[in-house]
Each structure stands twice: as C-alpha cells, then as structure tokens.
Amino acid sequence: MSQGKLPLNDMASAAGRMDVLVRALMAGLMTSHGLRHDSEVVLHLMGGPGPSRRIKFVGSELRGVHAEERAVAGQIGKVLKIPLPARGHWIERTVGIYDSGGDITHTLAEWKTSTVIALDANAPRLWVDDAAIPSASSPHSQAKGEYGAFEIEGIDIAFVLSDDKPLPQELKDNLLLRSLGDAWLQGHMAVGVCHFLLDEGVKLRIGQP
C-alpha cells in the first residue's frame, strides 16, 4: 500500500506484505548494535488505489530507529498518512526519512552515477570466479566521523530487489544482473549476503559482462 492507515496487526496480508519490506529495510540499515551510516534504502510502494510512492531511509541521518519490526513499520505508517509529494520531489518527513512520489524508474534515474545491480538467480554470480573470503575484513565501503559529519568512502553500488514478480524486461535490459546463487532467497536474506560480501571485501564482478 502507498497511502492510508497501515494495519500494523496484519502487515502480511492487509498491508500488501509490508512485513517483507520492513525486514529488508532492517537488514539493509541495521547491524547488531547500530546503523550502517554508509547505506540507504528506498522502498517502492506500488499498491493501489492511488499513485506509487517511495520512502527513503538514510543511514547517516537516522535517529531513534530501533531493531523492532513493529516500530519500524510505525515509522512507515506515519508517512503513509501524509499526502503524496510530487514525483521526483523528496520531502524529509522526519530525521533521515524522506518521502516522494514516483517508481523504480525515477530511482534508477537518480542512481545514474552508481553501479546498479539487479539481483537475479539466473544471472552470473556477484563474486568473481576465484574470489575468496579475506582473512581480515577490508570493506568496500565505510563511514568515518560523528553524527552529522560522516565521511563515506569506497565504491558507490546500488542493489535492486523485486518482490514475487520479476522486474519488467525493459528494466532488466538496462541493469547489471548478478546472482547470489541458484536459490531464490528472501529479500532480507539477500540483503544480508550482499552486506557480508561488501563488509569483508570479497572481490566482486561488477564490471559490464
């Protein structure tokens, strides 16, 4: 759902599987005891009636977000009650949480300077053929500094995950397709695997085929 009152007691059905998005959001932004300051998550809410909506969570700015699904869903629910902004126009609703109209095509246009990878179990592996897990972590990306003054360095990479329906072919034709293995993983599990590879500095196949 993209607007209205979010049914917190029935996110798996009445809310259009909002529970899946909440788990993926938490996996994308949270560590065991904190937030990933070098990560952002954009949720695409395309359930009707009404136009589609995007909600962006910026890890380097967020405050007061805790690792509890209902609390995170409550943050989303507050945004859904507010009138939808224009497509492509981001409005900060609370610290680190932004709201915009639009869909995946608008987000991809905003990511045009990033390496964008769509996860697809039928594509080549994300890691190179001779890749090994390093004996010491060497993150591909990391953040340094205090709240409000972070310096983020490393690769600028974006991942696209779809729901139970595959991405439209016209989108896939313009994206780099990579897999995490032959099995189709749940979204939050796929996010966790991507973070592990990035955190450890595993050599990735992120150039064009």
C-alpha positions in Angstrom: 0.0 0.0 0.0 1.2 3.5 -0.8 -1.2 5.6 1.3 -3.8 5.3 4.1 -3.7 3.7 7.5 -1.1 0.9 7.8 -2.7 -2.1 9.6 0.2 -2.9 12.0 -1.6 -6.0 13.2 -1.9 -7.5 9.7 1.2 -6.4 7.7 1.5 -9.8 6.0 -1.9 -9.5 4.3 -4.0 -6.4 4.6 -0.9 -4.2 4.1 0.3 -6.0 0.9 3.3 -7.8 2.5 4.7 -4.7 4.2 6.3 -7.2 6.6 8.6 -8.3 3.8 9.7 -4.7 3.1 10.3 -4.0 6.8 12.6 -7.0 7.2 14.5 -6.0 4.1 14.8 -2.4 5.3 16.1 -3.6 8.7 18.6 -5.9 7.0 19.8 -3.0 4.8 20.3 -0.5 7.5 21.0 -2.2 10.8 23.8 -4.0 12.5 23.6 -5.8 15.8 24.1 -2.6 17.8 23.7 0.3 15.4 23.0 1.7 12.0 25.0 1.4 8.8 26.0 5.0 8.1 27.1 4.3 4.5 23.8 2.7 3.5 20.4 4.0 2.2 17.2 2.1 1.5 14.4 3.1 -0.9 11.1 1.3 -0.6 8.9 1.4 -3.6 5.2 1.2 -2.6 3.2 0.5 -5.7 -0.1 -0.9 -4.3 -3.2 0.9 -5.2 -5.5 2.6 -5.2 -3.6 5.7 -6.0 -0.2 6.6 -7.4 3.0 4.9 -6.4 5.2 6.2 -3.6 8.8 6.0 -2.5 10.2 6.2 1.1 13.9 6.7 1.6 15.8 5.9 4.8 19.3 7.5 5.0 21.5 5.6 7.5 23.9 8.5 8.1 21.0 10.7 9.2 18.5 8.4 11.0 17.8 8.9 14.7 15.6 6.9 17.0 15.1 3.9 14.7 15.3 0.6 16.6 15.6 -3.1 15.5 11.9 -3.9 16.1 9.7 -4.7 13.2 6.5 -3.1 14.5 8.4 0.1 15.5 9.9 0.4 12.0 6.6 -0.3 10.4 5.1 2.5 12.6 7.6 5.0 11.0 6.4 3.9 7.6 2.8 4.2 8.7 3.2 7.8 9.7 4.4 8.6 6.2 1.5 6.8 4.5 -1.0 9.1 6.3 0.6 12.2 4.7 -0.5 13.4 1.2 1.8 12.1 -1.5 4.5 14.5 -2.8 5.1 15.1 -6.5 7.1 12.5 -8.4 10.8 13.1 -8.1 10.5 15.6 -5.3 11.8 14.4 -1.9 10.4 15.8 1.3 12.0 15.0 4.7 9.2 13.7 7.0 11.4 13.1 10.0 15.1 13.0 10.5 16.6 10.7 7.9 13.3 9.6 6.4 12.2 11.1 3.0 9.0 10.8 1.0 8.5 11.1 -2.7 6.1 10.2 -5.5 7.4 8.0 -8.3 8.5 4.5 -9.0 11.6 2.5 -9.7 12.3 4.4 -13.0 12.6 7.6 -11.0 15.0 6.0 -8.5 17.2 4.5 -11.3 17.4 7.9 -12.9 18.7 9.3 -9.5 21.2 6.4 -9.3 22.7 7.1 -12.8 26.2 7.7 -11.3 26.2 4.5 -9.3 26.9 0.9 -10.3 23.4 -0.6 -10.2 22.9 -4.3 -9.9 19.6 -6.2 -10.1 19.7 -9.5 -8.2 18.6 -12.4 -10.3 19.2 -16.1 -9.5 19.6 -16.9 -13.2 22.5 -14.4 -13.7 26.2 -14.8 -13.3 27.5 -14.8 -9.7 28.1 -11.5 -8.0 31.6 -12.5 -6.9 34.4 -13.4 -9.4 35.3 -17.0 -10.1 38.4 -17.1 -8.0 37.1 -15.0 -5.1 37.9 -15.9 -1.6 36.8 -14.6 1.8 39.7 -12.4 3.0 41.4 -13.4 6.3 40.9 -9.9 7.5 37.9 -7.6 6.7 38.6 -5.0 4.1 35.3 -3.3 3.5 34.4 -2.0 0.0 32.7 0.9 1.7 32.8 2.5 5.2 31.9 5.6 7.1 34.0 7.7 9.4 33.1 10.5 11.7 30.4 11.6 14.1 26.7 12.1 13.5 26.1 14.9 11.0 29.7 14.9 9.8 30.2 11.5 8.3 32.8 10.9 5.6 31.9 7.9 3.4 34.4 6.3 1.2 34.5 3.3 -1.1 32.5 2.1 -4.0 29.1 3.5 -4.8 26.9 0.5 -5.5 23.1 0.0 -5.6 21.1 -3.2 -5.5 17.6 -3.7 -6.9 15.4 -6.4 -5.4 12.0 -7.2 -6.7 9.0 -8.8 -5.0 7.5 -12.2 -6.0 7.1 -10.8 -9.6 10.2 -10.4 -11.7 11.3 -7.0 -12.9 10.0 -5.9 -16.2 12.3 -6.9 -19.1 12.7 -3.3 -20.2 14.3 -2.5 -16.9 16.4 -5.6 -16.7 17.8 -4.8 -20.2 19.5 -1.7 -18.7 20.8 -3.2 -15.5 23.7 -5.3 -14.5 22.2 -8.7 -13.5 24.0 -10.7 -10.8 23.1 -13.7 -8.6 23.8 -14.8 -5.0 23.4 -18.4 -6.1 20.9 -20.7 -7.7 18.3 -20.4 -4.9 15.8 -17.5 -4.9 16.4 -16.0 -1.4 14.0 -14.0 0.6 14.7 -10.3 0.3 16.2 -9.7 3.8 18.5 -12.7 3.4 19.7 -11.5 0.0 20.5 -8.1 1.6 22.4 -9.8 4.4 24.5 -11.7 1.9 25.3 -8.6 -0.1 26.4 -6.8 3.1 28.6 -9.7 4.1 30.4 -9.6 0.7 30.8 -5.8 0.9 31.9 -5.8 4.6 34.6 -8.5 4.0 35.9 -7.0 0.8 35.2 -10.1 -1.4 36.2 -9.4 -5.0 33.1 -8.7 -7.0 32.1 -9.0 -10.6 30.7 -5.5 -11.0 32.0 -4.6 -14.4 29.9 -4.9 -17.5 29.7 -8.5 -18.8 
